[in-house]
């Protein structure tokens, strides 16, 4: 194995250790300086400001953390009434996706070296800058596309006339820059910020630009449906890059 680049994703408090290890590896002639990089990250803290632990003070296992998030997501779904008409298997699948989206987005939306507070209530909320909010945005677009198909409305040529349409297009156009910056700077929070802004832009578009109303001209319906379909495709792509799956409905 002869890697071009080795990235060490480890707590930033270990930066001195890696600086010494890298220097030794370079002096030994094993690697060049540009082949070794430490990607330090901040700590996850409890509300007391100290590193997050179990109730007895031990290190929290990832399996316990994911279980905690799934259970919190299930409780949140029951509280909001989302998915109550679905069968048990689908509700369980949605709860799992919501829980994992809440956890991953809460972690990755922060600048990598920043410490943050573990707040399960905030992470699982369907409002604000959260993973569940993004899943709901994607599910809403999927519902819209299914309804359009049932009505026989198909996507068509895109024409722009309303400010919210222009805003959505500009949000979509920012994807390549966000993706390249996230990769170049080793900063996934840049991509997280983009998908959140995209979801917000779609929400404004959805509110300001009726798509399937009887009073909406057919050509406008087709254009706006194309915008919605494109927004969904980019939203799901962005989320998949940061490891988040979207449900078909919620």
MODELLER restraints for C-alpha pairs under 7 A, 6 or more apart:
rsr = mdl.restraints
at = mdl.atoms
rsr.add(forms.Gaussian(group=physical.xy_distance, feature=features.Distance(at['CA:4:A'], at['CA:35:A']), mean=5.98, stdev=0.5))
rsr.add(forms.Gaussian(group=physical.xy_distance, feature=features.Distance(at['CA:5:A'], at['CA:35:A']), mean=4.35, stdev=0.5))
rsr.add(forms.Gaussian(group=physical.xy_distance, feature=features.Distance(at['CA:5:A'], at['CA:36:A']), mean=6.05, stdev=0.5))
rsr.add(forms.Gaussian(group=physical.xy_distance, feature=features.Distance(at['CA:6:A'], at['CA:35:A']), mean=5.94, stdev=0.5))
rsr.add(forms.Gaussian(group=physical.xy_distance, feature=features.Distance(at['CA:6:A'], at['CA:36:A']), mean=5.12, stdev=0.5))
rsr.add(forms.Gaussian(group=physical.xy_distance, feature=features.Distance(at['CA:6:A'], at['CA:37:A']), mean=6.30, stdev=0.5))
rsr.add(forms.Gaussian(group=physical.xy_distance, feature=features.Distance(at['CA:7:A'], at['CA:36:A']), mean=6.31, stdev=0.5))
rsr.add(forms.Gaussian(group=physical.xy_distance, feature=features.Distance(at['CA:7:A'], at['CA:37:A']), mean=5.00, stdev=0.5))
rsr.add(forms.Gaussian(group=physical.xy_distance, feature=features.Distance(at['CA:7:A'], at['CA:38:A']), mean=5.86, stdev=0.5))
rsr.add(forms.Gaussian(group=physical.xy_distance, feature=features.Distance(at['CA:7:A'], at['CA:39:A']), mean=6.57, stdev=0.5))
rsr.add(forms.Gaussian(group=physical.xy_distance, feature=features.Distance(at['CA:8:A'], at['CA:37:A']), mean=6.20, stdev=0.5))
rsr.add(forms.Gaussian(group=physical.xy_distance, feature=features.Distance(at['CA:8:A'], at['CA:38:A']), mean=4.69, stdev=0.5))
rsr.add(forms.Gaussian(group=physical.xy_distance, feature=features.Distance(at['CA:8:A'], at['CA:39:A']), mean=5.69, stdev=0.5))
rsr.add(forms.Gaussian(group=physical.xy_distance, feature=features.Distance(at['CA:9:A'], at['CA:38:A']), mean=6.20, stdev=0.5))
rsr.add(forms.Gaussian(group=physical.xy_distance, feature=features.Distance(at['CA:9:A'], at['CA:39:A']), mean=4.71, stdev=0.5))
rsr.add(forms.Gaussian(group=physical.xy_distance, feature=features.Distance(at['CA:9:A'], at['CA:40:A']), mean=5.93, stdev=0.5))
rsr.add(forms.Gaussian(group=physical.xy_distance, feature=features.Distance(at['CA:10:A'], at['CA:39:A']), mean=6.34, stdev=0.5))
rsr.add(forms.Gaussian(group=physical.xy_distance, feature=features.Distance(at['CA:10:A'], at['CA:40:A']), mean=5.21, stdev=0.5))
rsr.add(forms.Gaussian(group=physical.xy_distance, feature=features.Distance(at['CA:10:A'], at['CA:41:A']), mean=6.40, stdev=0.5))
rsr.add(forms.Gaussian(group=physical.xy_distance, feature=features.Distance(at['CA:11:A'], at['CA:40:A']), mean=5.02, stdev=0.5))
rsr.add(forms.Gaussian(group=physical.xy_distance, feature=features.Distance(at['CA:11:A'], at['CA:41:A']), mean=4.93, stdev=0.5))
rsr.add(forms.Gaussian(group=physical.xy_distance, feature=features.Distance(at['CA:11:A'], at['CA:42:A']), mean=6.22, stdev=0.5))
rsr.add(forms.Gaussian(group=physical.xy_distance, feature=features.Distance(at['CA:12:A'], at['CA:40:A']), mean=3.77, stdev=0.5))
rsr.add(forms.Gaussian(group=physical.xy_distance, feature=features.Distance(at['CA:12:A'], at['CA:41:A']), mean=5.06, stdev=0.5))
rsr.add(forms.Gaussian(group=physical.xy_distance, feature=features.Distance(at['CA:12:A'], at['CA:42:A']), mean=6.25, stdev=0.5))
rsr.add(forms.Gaussian(group=physical.xy_distance, feature=features.Distance(at['CA:12:A'], at['CA:113:A']), mean=6.87, stdev=0.5))
rsr.add(forms.Gaussian(group=physical.xy_distance, feature=features.Distance(at['CA:15:A'], at['CA:40:A']), mean=6.96, stdev=0.5))
rsr.add(forms.Gaussian(group=physical.xy_distance, feature=features.Distance(at['CA:18:A'], at['CA:38:A']), mean=6.72, stdev=0.5))
rsr.add(forms.Gaussian(group=physical.xy_distance, feature=features.Distance(at['CA:22:A'], at['CA:36:A']), mean=6.62, stdev=0.5))
rsr.add(forms.Gaussian(group=physical.xy_distance, feature=features.Distance(at['CA:25:A'], at['CA:31:A']), mean=6.09, stdev=0.5))
rsr.add(forms.Gaussian(group=physical.xy_distance, feature=features.Distance(at['CA:26:A'], at['CA:32:A']), mean=5.64, stdev=0.5))
rsr.add(forms.Gaussian(group=physical.xy_distance, feature=features.Distance(at['CA:26:A'], at['CA:33:A']), mean=6.25, stdev=0.5))
rsr.add(forms.Gaussian(group=physical.xy_distance, feature=features.Distance(at['CA:40:A'], at['CA:113:A']), mean=6.15, stdev=0.5))
rsr.add(forms.Gaussian(group=physical.xy_distance, feature=features.Distance(at['CA:41:A'], at['CA:112:A']), mean=5.04, stdev=0.5))
rsr.add(forms.Gaussian(group=physical.xy_distance, feature=features.Distance(at['CA:41:A'], at['CA:113:A']), mean=4.24, stdev=0.5))
rsr.add(forms.Gaussian(group=physical.xy_distance, feature=features.Distance(at['CA:41:A'], at['CA:114:A']), mean=6.84, stdev=0.5))
rsr.add(forms.Gaussian(group=physical.xy_distance, feature=features.Distance(at['CA:42:A'], at['CA:112:A']), mean=6.48, stdev=0.5))
rsr.add(forms.Gaussian(group=physical.xy_distance, feature=features.Distance(at['CA:42:A'], at['CA:113:A']), mean=4.46, stdev=0.5))
rsr.add(forms.Gaussian(group=physical.xy_distance, feature=features.Distance(at['CA:42:A'], at['CA:114:A']), mean=4.78, stdev=0.5))
rsr.add(forms.Gaussian(group=physical.xy_distance, feature=features.Distance(at['CA:42:A'], at['CA:115:A']), mean=4.41, stdev=0.5))
rsr.add(forms.Gaussian(group=physical.xy_distance, feature=features.Distance(at['CA:43:A'], at['CA:51:A']), mean=6.30, stdev=0.5))
rsr.add(forms.Gaussian(group=physical.xy_distance, feature=features.Distance(at['CA:43:A'], at['CA:115:A']), mean=4.75, stdev=0.5))
rsr.add(forms.Gaussian(group=physical.xy_distance, feature=features.Distance(at['CA:43:A'], at['CA:116:A']), mean=6.65, stdev=0.5))
rsr.add(forms.Gaussian(group=physical.xy_distance, feature=features.Distance(at['CA:44:A'], at['CA:51:A']), mean=5.71, stdev=0.5))
rsr.add(forms.Gaussian(group=physical.xy_distance, feature=features.Distance(at['CA:44:A'], at['CA:52:A']), mean=5.73, stdev=0.5))
rsr.add(forms.Gaussian(group=physical.xy_distance, feature=features.Distance(at['CA:44:A'], at['CA:115:A']), mean=5.97, stdev=0.5))
rsr.add(forms.Gaussian(group=physical.xy_distance, feature=features.Distance(at['CA:44:A'], at['CA:116:A']), mean=5.38, stdev=0.5))
rsr.add(forms.Gaussian(group=physical.xy_distance, feature=features.Distance(at['CA:44:A'], at['CA:117:A']), mean=5.98, stdev=0.5))
rsr.add(forms.Gaussian(group=physical.xy_distance, feature=features.Distance(at['CA:44:A'], at['CA:118:A']), mean=6.15, stdev=0.5))
rsr.add(forms.Gaussian(group=physical.xy_distance, feature=features.Distance(at['CA:45:A'], at['CA:51:A']), mean=4.06, stdev=0.5))
rsr.add(forms.Gaussian(group=physical.xy_distance, feature=features.Distance(at['CA:45:A'], at['CA:52:A']), mean=4.44, stdev=0.5))
rsr.add(forms.Gaussian(group=physical.xy_distance, feature=features.Distance(at['CA:45:A'], at['CA:116:A']), mean=5.92, stdev=0.5))
rsr.add(forms.Gaussian(group=physical.xy_distance, feature=features.Distance(at['CA:45:A'], at['CA:117:A']), mean=4.76, stdev=0.5))
rsr.add(forms.Gaussian(group=physical.xy_distance, feature=features.Distance(at['CA:45:A'], at['CA:118:A']), mean=5.81, stdev=0.5))
rsr.add(forms.Gaussian(group=physical.xy_distance, feature=features.Distance(at['CA:46:A'], at['CA:52:A']), mean=4.60, stdev=0.5))
rsr.add(forms.Gaussian(group=physical.xy_distance, feature=features.Distance(at['CA:46:A'], at['CA:117:A']), mean=5.54, stdev=0.5))
rsr.add(forms.Gaussian(group=physical.xy_distance, feature=features.Distance(at['CA:46:A'], at['CA:118:A']), mean=5.51, stdev=0.5))
rsr.add(forms.Gaussian(group=physical.xy_distance, feature=features.Distance(at['CA:47:A'], at['CA:117:A']), mean=6.00, stdev=0.5))
rsr.add(forms.Gaussian(group=physical.xy_distance, feature=features.Distance(at['CA:47:A'], at['CA:118:A']), mean=6.95, stdev=0.5))
rsr.add(forms.Gaussian(group=physical.xy_distance, feature=features.Distance(at['CA:53:A'], at['CA:59:A']), mean=5.13, stdev=0.5))
rsr.add(forms.Gaussian(group=physical.xy_distance, feature=features.Distance(at['CA:53:A'], at['CA:60:A']), mean=5.31, stdev=0.5))
rsr.add(forms.Gaussian(group=physical.xy_distance, feature=features.Distance(at['CA:54:A'], at['CA:60:A']), mean=5.40, stdev=0.5))
rsr.add(forms.Gaussian(group=physical.xy_distance, feature=features.Distance(at['CA:69:A'], at['CA:99:A']), mean=4.81, stdev=0.5))
rsr.add(forms.Gaussian(group=physical.xy_distance, feature=features.Distance(at['CA:69:A'], at['CA:100:A']), mean=6.91, stdev=0.5))
rsr.add(forms.Gaussian(group=physical.xy_distance, feature=features.Distance(at['CA:69:A'], at['CA:103:A']), mean=6.90, stdev=0.5))
rsr.add(forms.Gaussian(group=physical.xy_distance, feature=features.Distance(at['CA:70:A'], at['CA:95:A']), mean=5.96, stdev=0.5))
rsr.add(forms.Gaussian(group=physical.xy_distance, feature=features.Distance(at['CA:70:A'], at['CA:96:A']), mean=5.29, stdev=0.5))
rsr.add(forms.Gaussian(group=physical.xy_distance, feature=features.Distance(at['CA:70:A'], at['CA:99:A']), mean=4.58, stdev=0.5))
rsr.add(forms.Gaussian(group=physical.xy_distance, feature=features.Distance(at['CA:73:A'], at['CA:95:A']), mean=5.40, stdev=0.5))
rsr.add(forms.Gaussian(group=physical.xy_distance, feature=features.Distance(at['CA:73:A'], at['CA:98:A']), mean=5.95, stdev=0.5))
rsr.add(forms.Gaussian(group=physical.xy_distance, feature=features.Distance(at['CA:73:A'], at['CA:99:A']), mean=5.00, stdev=0.5))
rsr.add(forms.Gaussian(group=physical.xy_distance, feature=features.Distance(at['CA:73:A'], at['CA:124:A']), mean=6.11, stdev=0.5))
rsr.add(forms.Gaussian(group=physical.xy_distance, feature=features.Distance(at['CA:74:A'], at['CA:95:A']), mean=5.07, stdev=0.5))
rsr.add(forms.Gaussian(group=physical.xy_distance, feature=features.Distance(at['CA:82:A'], at['CA:250:A']), mean=5.82, stdev=0.5))
rsr.add(forms.Gaussian(group=physical.xy_distance, feature=features.Distance(at['CA:83:A'], at['CA:91:A']), mean=6.20, stdev=0.5))
rsr.add(forms.Gaussian(group=physical.xy_distance, feature=features.Distance(at['CA:83:A'], at['CA:250:A']), mean=5.26, stdev=0.5))
rsr.add(forms.Gaussian(group=physical.xy_distance, feature=features.Distance(at['CA:94:A'], at['CA:247:A']), mean=6.17, stdev=0.5))
rsr.add(forms.Gaussian(group=physical.xy_distance, feature=features.Distance(at['CA:97:A'], at['CA:245:A']), mean=6.31, stdev=0.5))
rsr.add(forms.Gaussian(group=physical.xy_distance, feature=features.Distance(at['CA:97:A'], at['CA:246:A']), mean=6.83, stdev=0.5))
rsr.add(forms.Gaussian(group=physical.xy_distance, feature=features.Distance(at['CA:98:A'], at['CA:132:A']), mean=5.52, stdev=0.5))
rsr.add(forms.Gaussian(group=physical.xy_distance, feature=features.Distance(at['CA:101:A'], at['CA:131:A']), mean=4.69, stdev=0.5))
rsr.add(forms.Gaussian(group=physical.xy_distance, feature=features.Distance(at['CA:101:A'], at['CA:132:A']), mean=6.30, stdev=0.5))
rsr.add(forms.Gaussian(group=physical.xy_distance, feature=features.Distance(at['CA:101:A'], at['CA:244:A']), mean=5.53, stdev=0.5))
rsr.add(forms.Gaussian(group=physical.xy_distance, feature=features.Distance(at['CA:102:A'], at['CA:123:A']), mean=5.21, stdev=0.5))
rsr.add(forms.Gaussian(group=physical.xy_distance, feature=features.Distance(at['CA:102:A'], at['CA:124:A']), mean=5.42, stdev=0.5))
rsr.add(forms.Gaussian(group=physical.xy_distance, feature=features.Distance(at['CA:102:A'], at['CA:130:A']), mean=6.26, stdev=0.5))
rsr.add(forms.Gaussian(group=physical.xy_distance, feature=features.Distance(at['CA:102:A'], at['CA:131:A']), mean=4.46, stdev=0.5))
rsr.add(forms.Gaussian(group=physical.xy_distance, feature=features.Distance(at['CA:102:A'], at['CA:132:A']), mean=5.87, stdev=0.5))
rsr.add(forms.Gaussian(group=physical.xy_distance, feature=features.Distance(at['CA:103:A'], at['CA:123:A']), mean=6.84, stdev=0.5))
rsr.add(forms.Gaussian(group=physical.xy_distance, feature=features.Distance(at['CA:105:A'], at['CA:130:A']), mean=6.49, stdev=0.5))
rsr.add(forms.Gaussian(group=physical.xy_distance, feature=features.Distance(at['CA:105:A'], at['CA:131:A']), mean=5.22, stdev=0.5))
rsr.add(forms.Gaussian(group=physical.xy_distance, feature=features.Distance(at['CA:106:A'], at['CA:123:A']), mean=6.09, stdev=0.5))
rsr.add(forms.Gaussian(group=physical.xy_distance, feature=features.Distance(at['CA:106:A'], at['CA:130:A']), mean=6.62, stdev=0.5))
rsr.add(forms.Gaussian(group=physical.xy_distance, feature=features.Distance(at['CA:108:A'], at['CA:188:A']), mean=5.97, stdev=0.5))
rsr.add(forms.Gaussian(group=physical.xy_distance, feature=features.Distance(at['CA:108:A'], at['CA:189:A']), mean=5.43, stdev=0.5))
rsr.add(forms.Gaussian(group=physical.xy_distance, feature=features.Distance(at['CA:109:A'], at['CA:189:A']), mean=4.25, stdev=0.5))
rsr.add(forms.Gaussian(group=physical.xy_distance, feature=features.Distance(at['CA:109:A'], at['CA:192:A']), mean=5.33, stdev=0.5))
rsr.add(forms.Gaussian(group=physical.xy_distance, feature=features.Distance(at['CA:109:A'], at['CA:193:A']), mean=6.79, stdev=0.5))
rsr.add(forms.Gaussian(group=physical.xy_distance, feature=features.Distance(at['CA:110:A'], at['CA:189:A']), mean=5.56, stdev=0.5))
rsr.add(forms.Gaussian(group=physical.xy_distance, feature=features.Distance(at['CA:111:A'], at['CA:187:A']), mean=6.83, stdev=0.5))
rsr.add(forms.Gaussian(group=physical.xy_distance, feature=features.Distance(at['CA:111:A'], at['CA:189:A']), mean=5.72, stdev=0.5))
rsr.add(forms.Gaussian(group=physical.xy_distance, feature=features.Distance(at['CA:112:A'], at['CA:187:A']), mean=6.34, stdev=0.5))
rsr.add(forms.Gaussian(group=physical.xy_distance, feature=features.Distance(at['CA:123:A'], at['CA:130:A']), mean=5.88, stdev=0.5))
rsr.add(forms.Gaussian(group=physical.xy_distance, feature=features.Distance(at['CA:124:A'], at['CA:132:A']), mean=6.14, stdev=0.5))
rsr.add(forms.Gaussian(group=physical.xy_distance, feature=features.Distance(at['CA:125:A'], at['CA:132:A']), mean=6.45, stdev=0.5))
rsr.add(forms.Gaussian(group=physical.xy_distance, feature=features.Distance(at['CA:126:A'], at['CA:132:A']), mean=5.16, stdev=0.5))
rsr.add(forms.Gaussian(group=physical.xy_distance, feature=features.Distance(at['CA:126:A'], at['CA:133:A']), mean=4.47, stdev=0.5))
rsr.add(forms.Gaussian(group=physical.xy_distance, feature=features.Distance(at['CA:127:A'], at['CA:133:A']), mean=5.62, stdev=0.5))
rsr.add(forms.Gaussian(group=physical.xy_distance, feature=features.Distance(at['CA:129:A'], at['CA:196:A']), mean=6.67, stdev=0.5))
rsr.add(forms.Gaussian(group=physical.xy_distance, feature=features.Distance(at['CA:134:A'], at['CA:196:A']), mean=6.87, stdev=0.5))
rsr.add(forms.Gaussian(group=physical.xy_distance, feature=features.Distance(at['CA:134:A'], at['CA:199:A']), mean=6.53, stdev=0.5))
rsr.add(forms.Gaussian(group=physical.xy_distance, feature=features.Distance(at['CA:135:A'], at['CA:246:A']), mean=5.61, stdev=0.5))
rsr.add(forms.Gaussian(group=physical.xy_distance, feature=features.Distance(at['CA:136:A'], at['CA:250:A']), mean=6.84, stdev=0.5))
rsr.add(forms.Gaussian(group=physical.xy_distance, feature=features.Distance(at['CA:137:A'], at['CA:199:A']), mean=6.24, stdev=0.5))
rsr.add(forms.Gaussian(group=physical.xy_distance, feature=features.Distance(at['CA:138:A'], at['CA:232:A']), mean=6.06, stdev=0.5))
rsr.add(forms.Gaussian(group=physical.xy_distance, feature=features.Distance(at['CA:138:A'], at['CA:246:A']), mean=6.89, stdev=0.5))
rsr.add(forms.Gaussian(group=physical.xy_distance, feature=features.Distance(at['CA:139:A'], at['CA:247:A']), mean=6.51, stdev=0.5))
rsr.add(forms.Gaussian(group=physical.xy_distance, feature=features.Distance(at['CA:139:A'], at['CA:248:A']), mean=5.88, stdev=0.5))
rsr.add(forms.Gaussian(group=physical.xy_distance, feature=features.Distance(at['CA:139:A'], at['CA:249:A']), mean=4.93, stdev=0.5))
rsr.add(forms.Gaussian(group=physical.xy_distance, feature=features.Distance(at['CA:139:A'], at['CA:250:A']), mean=6.21, stdev=0.5))
rsr.add(forms.Gaussian(group=physical.xy_distance, feature=features.Distance(at['CA:141:A'], at['CA:228:A']), mean=6.59, stdev=0.5))
rsr.add(forms.Gaussian(group=physical.xy_distance, feature=features.Distance(at['CA:141:A'], at['CA:232:A']), mean=6.45, stdev=0.5))
rsr.add(forms.Gaussian(group=physical.xy_distance, feature=features.Distance(at['CA:142:A'], at['CA:248:A']), mean=6.70, stdev=0.5))
rsr.add(forms.Gaussian(group=physical.xy_distance, feature=features.Distance(at['CA:143:A'], at['CA:249:A']), mean=6.87, stdev=0.5))
rsr.add(forms.Gaussian(group=physical.xy_distance, feature=features.Distance(at['CA:148:A'], at['CA:154:A']), mean=6.99, stdev=0.5))
rsr.add(forms.Gaussian(group=physical.xy_distance, feature=features.Distance(at['CA:153:A'], at['CA:222:A']), mean=6.83, stdev=0.5))
rsr.add(forms.Gaussian(group=physical.xy_distance, feature=features.Distance(at['CA:154:A'], at['CA:222:A']), mean=5.83, stdev=0.5))
rsr.add(forms.Gaussian(group=physical.xy_distance, feature=features.Distance(at['CA:155:A'], at['CA:222:A']), mean=4.39, stdev=0.5))
rsr.add(forms.Gaussian(group=physical.xy_distance, feature=features.Distance(at['CA:155:A'], at['CA:223:A']), mean=6.21, stdev=0.5))
rsr.add(forms.Gaussian(group=physical.xy_distance, feature=features.Distance(at['CA:155:A'], at['CA:225:A']), mean=5.09, stdev=0.5))
rsr.add(forms.Gaussian(group=physical.xy_distance, feature=features.Distance(at['CA:155:A'], at['CA:226:A']), mean=4.64, stdev=0.5))
rsr.add(forms.Gaussian(group=physical.xy_distance, feature=features.Distance(at['CA:156:A'], at['CA:222:A']), mean=4.45, stdev=0.5))
rsr.add(forms.Gaussian(group=physical.xy_distance, feature=features.Distance(at['CA:156:A'], at['CA:223:A']), mean=5.16, stdev=0.5))
rsr.add(forms.Gaussian(group=physical.xy_distance, feature=features.Distance(at['CA:156:A'], at['CA:226:A']), mean=6.01, stdev=0.5))
rsr.add(forms.Gaussian(group=physical.xy_distance, feature=features.Distance(at['CA:157:A'], at['CA:222:A']), mean=6.85, stdev=0.5))
rsr.add(forms.Gaussian(group=physical.xy_distance, feature=features.Distance(at['CA:157:A'], at['CA:223:A']), mean=5.37, stdev=0.5))
rsr.add(forms.Gaussian(group=physical.xy_distance, feature=features.Distance(at['CA:158:A'], at['CA:223:A']), mean=4.27, stdev=0.5))
rsr.add(forms.Gaussian(group=physical.xy_distance, feature=features.Distance(at['CA:158:A'], at['CA:226:A']), mean=6.61, stdev=0.5))
rsr.add(forms.Gaussian(group=physical.xy_distance, feature=features.Distance(at['CA:159:A'], at['CA:223:A']), mean=6.03, stdev=0.5))
rsr.add(forms.Gaussian(group=physical.xy_distance, feature=features.Distance(at['CA:160:A'], at['CA:166:A']), mean=6.41, stdev=0.5))
rsr.add(forms.Gaussian(group=physical.xy_distance, feature=features.Distance(at['CA:164:A'], at['CA:204:A']), mean=6.26, stdev=0.5))
rsr.add(forms.Gaussian(group=physical.xy_distance, feature=features.Distance(at['CA:164:A'], at['CA:205:A']), mean=4.77, stdev=0.5))
rsr.add(forms.Gaussian(group=physical.xy_distance, feature=features.Distance(at['CA:164:A'], at['CA:208:A']), mean=6.61, stdev=0.5))
rsr.add(forms.Gaussian(group=physical.xy_distance, feature=features.Distance(at['CA:165:A'], at['CA:205:A']), mean=6.00, stdev=0.5))
rsr.add(forms.Gaussian(group=physical.xy_distance, feature=features.Distance(at['CA:167:A'], at['CA:201:A']), mean=6.45, stdev=0.5))
rsr.add(forms.Gaussian(group=physical.xy_distance, feature=features.Distance(at['CA:168:A'], at['CA:201:A']), mean=5.23, stdev=0.5))
rsr.add(forms.Gaussian(group=physical.xy_distance, feature=features.Distance(at['CA:168:A'], at['CA:202:A']), mean=6.04, stdev=0.5))
rsr.add(forms.Gaussian(group=physical.xy_distance, feature=features.Distance(at['CA:168:A'], at['CA:205:A']), mean=6.73, stdev=0.5))
rsr.add(forms.Gaussian(group=physical.xy_distance, feature=features.Distance(at['CA:171:A'], at['CA:198:A']), mean=5.53, stdev=0.5))
rsr.add(forms.Gaussian(group=physical.xy_distance, feature=features.Distance(at['CA:171:A'], at['CA:201:A']), mean=6.78, stdev=0.5))
rsr.add(forms.Gaussian(group=physical.xy_distance, feature=features.Distance(at['CA:172:A'], at['CA:198:A']), mean=6.73, stdev=0.5))
rsr.add(forms.Gaussian(group=physical.xy_distance, feature=features.Distance(at['CA:172:A'], at['CA:231:A']), mean=6.95, stdev=0.5))
rsr.add(forms.Gaussian(group=physical.xy_distance, feature=features.Distance(at['CA:175:A'], at['CA:194:A']), mean=6.86, stdev=0.5))
rsr.add(forms.Gaussian(group=physical.xy_distance, feature=features.Distance(at['CA:178:A'], at['CA:190:A']), mean=5.93, stdev=0.5))
rsr.add(forms.Gaussian(group=physical.xy_distance, feature=features.Distance(at['CA:178:A'], at['CA:191:A']), mean=5.45, stdev=0.5))
rsr.add(forms.Gaussian(group=physical.xy_distance, feature=features.Distance(at['CA:178:A'], at['CA:194:A']), mean=6.47, stdev=0.5))
rsr.add(forms.Gaussian(group=physical.xy_distance, feature=features.Distance(at['CA:179:A'], at['CA:191:A']), mean=5.87, stdev=0.5))
rsr.add(forms.Gaussian(group=physical.xy_distance, feature=features.Distance(at['CA:182:A'], at['CA:188:A']), mean=5.13, stdev=0.5))
rsr.add(forms.Gaussian(group=physical.xy_distance, feature=features.Distance(at['CA:182:A'], at['CA:190:A']), mean=5.41, stdev=0.5))
rsr.add(forms.Gaussian(group=physical.xy_distance, feature=features.Distance(at['CA:182:A'], at['CA:191:A']), mean=6.00, stdev=0.5))
rsr.add(forms.Gaussian(group=physical.xy_distance, feature=features.Distance(at['CA:195:A'], at['CA:235:A']), mean=5.99, stdev=0.5))
rsr.add(forms.Gaussian(group=physical.xy_distance, feature=features.Distance(at['CA:195:A'], at['CA:238:A']), mean=6.31, stdev=0.5))
rsr.add(forms.Gaussian(group=physical.xy_distance, feature=features.Distance(at['CA:210:A'], at['CA:216:A']), mean=6.88, stdev=0.5))
rsr.add(forms.Gaussian(group=physical.xy_distance, feature=features.Distance(at['CA:211:A'], at['CA:221:A']), mean=5.09, stdev=0.5))
rsr.add(forms.Gaussian(group=physical.xy_distance, feature=features.Distance(at['CA:211:A'], at['CA:224:A']), mean=6.07, stdev=0.5))
rsr.add(forms.Gaussian(group=physical.xy_distance, feature=features.Distance(at['CA:211:A'], at['CA:225:A']), mean=6.79, stdev=0.5))
rsr.add(forms.Gaussian(group=physical.xy_distance, feature=features.Distance(at['CA:212:A'], at['CA:221:A']), mean=6.20, stdev=0.5))
rsr.add(forms.Gaussian(group=physical.xy_distance, feature=features.Distance(at['CA:236:A'], at['CA:246:A']), mean=6.98, stdev=0.5))
rsr.add(forms.Gaussian(group=physical.xy_distance, feature=features.Distance(at['CA:239:A'], at['CA:245:A']), mean=6.90, stdev=0.5))
